[in-house]
Amino acid sequence: MTHYKLNYIPIYCSIILLGFLQSCSEDNTFSEDPFVVAFSNLSANFQEIETIQDISLVYSEISQETGTITIQIEAENAIYGIDYRTIPEASNQSITLQILSGAVSDVIQFEKLNPFLDETTSIQFKISSIDYSNAQIQGYSNYTISAQASLGGRIFPNIGGPNEANQVFIDLSSQATTDVIRDSWDLGFYNGDVFRVAINGTIYMAAGSLNSTNIDAVTSESVANEKKQIAVGTFDPSNEAYIDAPNGNILETAIDEISDIDSENNVYLINLGYDVGSADAITGSVAIAGDARGWKKVRILKRDNGYLLQYADLNDTSHQEIKISKDSNYNFSHFSFNTNTIVSVEPEKDKWDISFTVFSNIIEGAGSYGYSDFVTQNTKGNVLSYQINNNESTYEDFILSQVNSSEFSSNQITIGSNWREIVPEHKLLNDRFYVIKDPNGNVYKLQFLAFTNNEGERGYPEFTYELLQ
């Protein structure tokens, strides 16, 4: 199998909003960049805070001296010391943070004392002054804790470096992230109004129907020809039939809709794809695929408004069975052959918006193919998105009134790999950004800032986003 390899080191954005340029006067003397302190995010939802929440601040550079930061607190329907408190402790609704020489960040600990705070409560932290040489207040100078959707911020999805071991599901309105090892599941049983089963495209699984309904009669020898075809990355256009439709249409899975009539449900040959890779990668490249995981044979039937999965190794003359019920809170119920159980993968269907993942996509004329650094949207949870190029508007200037609802797409790969370039050169594409509408109607703008770390290693994406209101 061939995988994309990037050899590009993008401009690294250490602080989202800080894009400072040196200015030049007429006599060609250069001014020193200011020392800036900013919140790393704009807000948090106190309903997501159990007891303690860190409020992070970041510096534009390593501090070279000591100093202080003064932060004012403005609260509506919340009393300091009764409903909440902070570390460091506030005095007269003001917090003083120490800047230590050699530091790059600081933190305030917010503690929720009253578990019954509601949507009438808002607590705002505002950077009011910085006592430090050549300091300025720029960027995210306010941070709000309320019951409202997140105002935005910066997120570094933990996809796991060059092996990209994790699928990362992100809920923009709560800033919640869920990391799942890619090879921890195999099949996804759809919980919607049709009976469909997805395969795990993040590890390059493939599935093909056999001309048999007797799972116990299928052997490795009897499917020798099919094993040559049912795979990802063979450069044969016909292999598109063996993966789920990249657009996310649940009616276009590699496994046909499960019939009410048992005799109409054939056995499927399942190529289990590859373990998550563990090899070291050349800087700027990836090592996605490890050892081949082998094969399974499966047959899926309807039972009690749910599924009956029959499965076995190819040369087994008997099979195992498990009933899988539908759970309307989730897009899928996921099953693992490794554990022979249902496993937790995606968050609830209305609690995630986008996912960073490895992905089985299609290249026109070459069939199915493996992609890394890929972003999908939660189409089945009604998340919509579209792309805007900078010649239409810049990310910084784009406002809610400019949103064009007719442009929204339900295609789960609207973002896909379009935020970074493979050919003719490897680079982050910073001439575009995205508009995303979540299941609750919140509309965000989102821009990618990086897909490598400071050393140029792949698998370290970064993006900034902001609620449009």
PyMOL commands that set and color helices and strands:
alter all, ss='L'
color gray80, all
select helices_A, chain A and resi 46-48+161-163+182-184+201-203+215-217+224-229+237-242+250-252+262-264+379-381+400-402+405-407
alter helices_A, ss='H'
color red, helices_A
select strands_A, chain A and resi 35-39+43-45+52-59+67-76+84-87+94-99+105-112+122-131+135-136+142-146+152-155+166-171+176-181+187-190+197-199+206-209+267-271+274-276+289-292+295-303+306-312+320-324+332-336+341-343+354-363+367-377+384-389+420-421+427-428+432-437+443-452+458-467
alter strands_A, ss='S'
color yellow, strands_A
deselect
rebuild
show_as cartoon
